């Protein structure tokens, strides 16, 4: 039951973060969040960190 709750909360957080990024940055924000997720799941630290840095920079400018 704990894993189910964890996945449900993680999914809700991911959805809300995607919606927030889309309102701030449009499709670019969603693509960057997607790349962060892919980089983490594929264990490609360079992709995840690079996308996170670009995302953080764009969010400070928005």
N, C-alpha and C positions, 0 to 999 in steps of 0.2 A: 504494500500500500504506500510505503514511503517513496519508492521509486516512481510510482504513478503520480503522486502529488508533486514530486520534484519536476518531472517532465511536463506536467500541466502548468506549473508556475513558470518554468523556463520558456515554454511556448507562448504564454501570455506576455511575458517580458519581451520576448523577441518580436511579437506582433506589435506591441505598443512602441517599441523602439523603432521598428520599421515605419510605422505610421508617423511618428514624430520626425524622423529623418526625411520622410517624403514631404511633409509640410514645410520643412526648413530648406531642403536642398533639391527636392524633386526626385527624378529618377536616378540622378547621380548618387544621392545618399543611399538609396536602396541598393544600388549596385555595389557600393563600397561596403555596406553591411553584409551583403551576400559574399563578397570576397573575403571579408574577415572570417565569416563562418566557414567557408570552404578551406581557408588557410589553416584554421584551427583543427578542423576535422581531418584534413589531409596531413597534418603535422608539418606544414610548410610555414615555418616561423617568419620567413622573409615576406611572404605574401600577406600574412595576417598583420604583421607589424607595419608594413608599408601602407596597406589599406587603412589601418587604424590611424596612422599619422596623417594621411591625407584627409580622412574623415574628420579628425579633430581639428585640423587646420581650417577646413571648409566650414565647420560648425562655428568656429570663432569668428569667421568673416560674415556669417549669415545674420 
